[in-house]
Amino acid sequence: PGSELFPDLIEIDLNQETSPEQITALKSVLATLPQISEVDFSEDWLTQYKKVRGVLTTIGWVLISALIVGCGFIIANFMGMRHQARKEEMEIVQLIGAETSFVLAPFLWEGVLEGILGAGSAMVLLFLAKWILGGVSALNWSSVLGVSSWLFLSVGQGLFLLFVGITMALVGSIAVFLRTSEQVR
């Protein structure tokens, strides 16, 4: 008559500091109790989750790499068009006696400046998206995700974004610099 008072399933929440050895020991102790027919700590689910996470991480890195390369080509093409537009001016300055490095150095600095502005505008857009959408998504998804607020980029992530922006623009401007310096000589 008392069997309906006890649930068929008991869930146990462990501390995050619990080691895998402690979980295995707890599982073996619980499995020896006659009242318990099965002990499941969802190792299969966690293994599948880790596999899917690994695949998605790899896909993410491939996509990020493709975007960086594609943006580098776009930057190089725009800088190449600007160089072509100023080709006559560059030839005149060289006829006066300026060296190739003197003529083309401003374009390298232009690449650095464009990288800083591009990465800065990306961070501003990310912050605005976090500010606008963060409150709405925190309200709607807090019960599902267990998150009450969304974090912005850390200082390290912001510096990395700035570094990637500057590097992409600088690589694009160096490519155009090398191509143009061969044509100008």
N, C-alpha and C positions, 0 to 999 in steps of 0.2 A: 504493500500500500504506500510506502514512502518513496518509491522510485521516481514518481513524477515530480518530486520536490527538487531533484537535482538535475541540472542541465546535461544534455548529451555532450556538450562541448564546453571546455574551459579554456579561456584565452589568458595567457600570461605575458605581461609586458616586462621586458628586461631593461636594465640600465644600458645606456650606450657604451659604458666602459666595460661591459661584460665581454670577456675574451672568448674566442671560439672553443678553447679547452674547457672553460667553465660551462658553456652551452652544451658541449658533448657530455660532460659529467652530469649535468642536470637532466639531460635526456635519458641517460642510462639509469639514473636513480628513479625517475618517474616511470620508466618502462618496467621496472621491477615491481611496482605496486600492483596488487591484484585488482584494484578498482579501475585501473586505467588499461584500456585495450589497445590504444595507439597513441604514439607521441610523434608529432609532426612540427618541425621548425621551419618548414618551407624552403629547404635547401635547394630543391629542384627549381622552384620559382626564382630564387635568388640567382642560381646559376644561369638560367635563361635570361634574366634581367641583365646580368653582367655581360652576356654575349651580345644581346641587342644593343646595350649601351656602347660596347666596343665597336660594333659595326657602325652605329650612328656617329660615333666620334670620328672614325676613319672617314666616313662620307663627309662629315663636316669639315675636316682638314683638307680633303680633296677639293671641296667647293670653295673654301677660303683661298686655297692656293690658286685655283683657276680664276677667281675674282681678282686677286692681286696681280696675276700675270695679265689678265685682260685690261685692268685699269692702267697698268704700266704701258701697254701698247696704246691705249687711248691717249694717255698723257704724252707719250712720245710723238704721236701723230699731230696733236694740237701744237706742241712745241715746234715740230718740223714745219708746220704751216706758218707759224710766226717767224721762223728763221727765213723761210722762203720769201715772206712778205718784206723782210728787211735785207734781202740779199744785196740789193744795189747799194744801200747805205753801208753795209759791211765792206763791200768792195772799194768804195770811195775812201773809207777810213784806212783800209789796208794800203791803198795807193799813196796816201799821205805818209805812211810809214808805221802804222800800228801793227803790233804782232798779233798772230792768230789768237793767242791766249787772252790778250787784252780785249779783242773784239768779242770773243765768245764767253768770257767769264761772267758777264752780266746774265747770260741765259742760265748758267748754273745756279746763280743766286735766285733767279726767277723761279727755278724749279724748287729750291728750298722754301721760298716764300709761298709758292702754291701748295706745297706739301703741308706747311704749317696751317695755312688757311683752310685747306681741304679737311685735314684731321680735326681742326678746331670747329669747323662747321658741322662735321659729323658728330662730335661730342655734344655740341649744342642741340642738334636734332635729337640725339639719344636722350639727353636730359629732358627736353620738352616732351618727348614721347613718354618717358617715365613719369613725368609730372602729371601729364594729362591722363594717360591710361593707367597709371599706377593706382590711383585712388579707386577707379572703377573696377579694375581687375582684383584689387585687394578685397573690395566689398563682395564681389561675386564669387571669387574663388578661395576666400580665406578658409571656409569650412572644408573645402575639398583638399586644398594643398597644405593647410595648416600654417599659412603665411599671412600675417596681418599687414605687412608693408614690404615694398620691393626696394632693394638696395641699388644704388647707382654704381658705376665703375669705381674700382679702387684706384688709388693713386698709381700703383704699378700698371694696372690695365690702361689707364688714361695715358700714361707715358709710353706704353707699348703702342697704343693706337697712334699717338703723335709720331713715334719713331717709324712705324710702318708707312704713314702718310708721307713723311719727309723722304724716306728711302725710296718709295715708289716714284715720287716726283724727281728725285735726284737721279735715279737710274734712268728714267726717261730722258732727262735733260742731258745726261752724260752720253747716252746713245745718240741723241741728236747732235751733241757737241762733236763726237767722233766722226759721225757721218758728214757733218758740215765742214769740219776742219779738213777733211780729205778733199772736199769739193773746192774749198776756198784757196788752198795752196796752189 
